[in-house]
C-alpha cells in the first residue's frame, strides 16, 4: 500500500498519480497517530521482521528500534518504533509484528493506533473522468461517495487498465470518518516518463485508445484477508487518449 496519506473531507481534495515514474507525491501527514503508525509500518514492517530473525531474542525496545532506524536510515522511524513498542511492551510488539503479515493497517489496528468500525459503509455516487477524451496529459478522476454509518480505517484504490497492459495503480489511506458525503479528485498524469528505462522495467507509453479506470473503497487494506477488512463499494469508468 502506498502511504501517501490524504484527508478526504466533505469537500474536494485533489491528489495525483500516473505520469513520470507513476509516483504519487506525499500529501498531508498532520499529527494523526494513525497516519504516523501506518506510514511507519509501510516503511518498516519488512525490516522489523528481518530484525527479529537476525537479532534473535530482543529484550528491549531500544535495541530493536535502533536496528530498524539504522537499516532504514531514518531517525524518525526509530522514534516512532520506540513509541509504539514502549506502549505495548517488547513481547507484545514482536507478537503483533508477526501477526500483521505485512499489512500496515491491520498492524496499526492491533496496536490500537487506528480506530476500527466494522459497521461502516460507503456507497459510490459518482465516478467519472474529465475530459472523457483528449491527448496525452492530465485527466481528472472525480469520485463522490456517501457513508451512512461512517467508515473504519481503510484504503482508496485506483487502477488504470492501460492499452499496452502496463500496470498503473495505487492506493491511499482513508482515515476513519463520520457519516456524510465525501468527494475527491485524482489527477492522472497520462504522460510517458522520459527517464523510464525499458531494460529495467515496464514503461507506460499512454498509447491512443480507451482506458478503463477502476476504484474500490475498502475497510482495511483492499484485498486483505485480516479482520476488519472488507470492500465497501467498487466502480469502473473510462477515458480515451486520441
N, C-alpha and C positions, 0 to 999 in steps of 0.2 A: 504494500500500500504506500502510495505517495503521501508524505506527511506535510504537504502544503496545506496548512490548516486555515480554514476560511470560516467566516461568520456569515451564515445565511440568515438574514433577518426578514422582517416584513417589508423589505424594500429590495432594490436590485443592487447586488454587489458583483461587479464583473471580475472574472479571473480568466486565465489564459492557458491554452496548451496547443500543441502542434507546432509547425514551423521548424526552424533550425534546432536540431537535436531533440525535438519533441519534448522539451522540458517545460515544466510549469514553474514560473517564478514563485518564490516563497511569499506568503501573504502574512496577514496579521497574526502574531503569536500571542500578544496580550499577556495577561498574568494568570490565565486559567491553568490550574494544576493538571486538569485532564489533558489539555493540549500539551503541556510540558512533558507529562508522562508518556504520551503516545509518540511524541517527537523523539524522546529518548529511546523508547522501546524499538521504534522503527530503525533507529541508528545502531542500537547496541545489543539487541536480543541475541543475535547470532554470536557476537563477541562474548557475551555473558555465558552462553552455552559452552563455547570453546574454553573459556576461562575455567569453568567448573571441571572440565575434563583435564585441562593442562595443570591446574594448580592442585587439584585433588581436594582434600578436606580443607575447608576455609573456616577459620574461627572468628574472623572479624569482618565487618562490612568494609572497613577501610582498605583491607588487603585486596579484596575482590574488586572494589571500585577503583582503586589506584591502577590495577592491572588493566581494567577496561578503559580508563582515561588515557593511559599510555598507548594502548593498541589503537584506539580511535584517533588519538591526537587531539583530544578535546578536554580541557579542564572543566567546562560546563557539564559535560556528560558525567564526569567524576563526581561533581557536586550533586547533581540530580540523583545519581546512583546511590550516594550515601544517604540522601534524604529519604528515598524510598526504602532502602534497606534498613535504616535505623527505625523507620516507622513500624515495620512488621517483625524485625529481627532477622538475623542472618539465615537461620534454618528455614523459616517460612519464605524468605526471599528466594532462596535457592529452589525450594519446592515449587513456588509459583513460576519461576523461570522454566523449569522442566515441564510443568503442566501447560504452559502457554502455547507451545507448539508454534512458535514464531508468529503468533497473531497479536499484534500490538494492542488492539482494542480489548481483547479478552484478557491479556496480561494486565492491563491497567484497571480493568474491572475487578480482577482477582485481588489487586492491591487496594481496591476501594478508592482509587483515584478518579474514576469516572462513574457517573450515575448510570443506573440500569432502569429501563422501563420496558417490561415485557408486554405491556398492554398498549404500546404505541402504535401509530398508524401514519401513513402518508399516501395520498391519492394524487397522482399527477393530473393536472387540469390543462396544461399546455406544454407542448414540446415541439419547437419549430426552429428552423434555421433561416437567417436573413443575411444576404439575399438567398433566395432559393436556387438561384442560378447566377454564375458570374465567372470571371477569370480567376487564376491563382491569386491569393491574397487573404484578407481577413474575413471570416464568416462568423456571425454571432449566433450562438445557440441559446435560445430562450427557454427557460424551464420555470414552470409555476406548479406548485402543489399545495394541498390543504391537509392539515392534520387536525383530527377531532380530539384525540387523546394525548397529543404531544408525541415526541419521539425519544427513543433511547440514544445513547452514544452510537453513532453509526457512520455510514460512508455513502458518498455520492459517486457513482461510477459513470464514466463517459467513454464510449468506444466508437471508433470510426472504421467501418469495413471499406478499405481502400480498393481502388481499381486494380492495383498491382499486388494486392494481398499482403502488404507490409503492415504489421500491427501498429495501430496508433490508438492508445488508450491510456487512461489514468484514473485515479480516484482521489477523493478529497474527504477529509474528516468533517463530519457533521456533528457538532456538539448536541447533546440532549436539548430538546426545545419544548416550549409550551404549545398548546393548541393554537392554531392560527393559520393564516395564509402566507405563503413564502414564495419568493421569486429569486432567480439567479440568472446571470448572463455569463456564458462561457465563450471567450474569444478564441476561435480556432485559427491558428496561423497556417493556412494551407499554402506554404511556400517551401520549396526544396531547400535543404540545408547545404550550403556551398562547402561546408567543412566535412560533410559525411564521406567517409572512405568505404567504398563498396567491398574492399578486401577485408575490412574489419567488421562488417555487419550490413544488414539490410538498410537501404536508403529509400525513403519515401519520395517519389517524384511528383506526386499530385498531378497525375495524368488527366486529360479530359475524360469525363464520364460521370456516372451517378454514384454518389457515396451514401451509404446507409449509416445513420448515427443512432447509437443505442444508449440508453441510460437506465440506471437502476438506483433506487433509493433504498438503503438497507439499514436494518438494525444490526449493529456489529459490523464486522468486515464482510463485504459482499462475497458470498460463496463459502463462508466459514461454516464448519460443522460443530463449532463450540456452542455452549449455552448462550442465550440472549442474542442469538443471531437469526435473522430472517430477512427476506426480501419484502419490503413494503409494497413496492409497485415498480413496473417497468414500462418503457415506451420506446418507440422507434420513429424516426423521421428520416429525411434525406435532403441532399442538395446536389447540385450538378456543377461541375467545372467545365467551362467551354473553352 
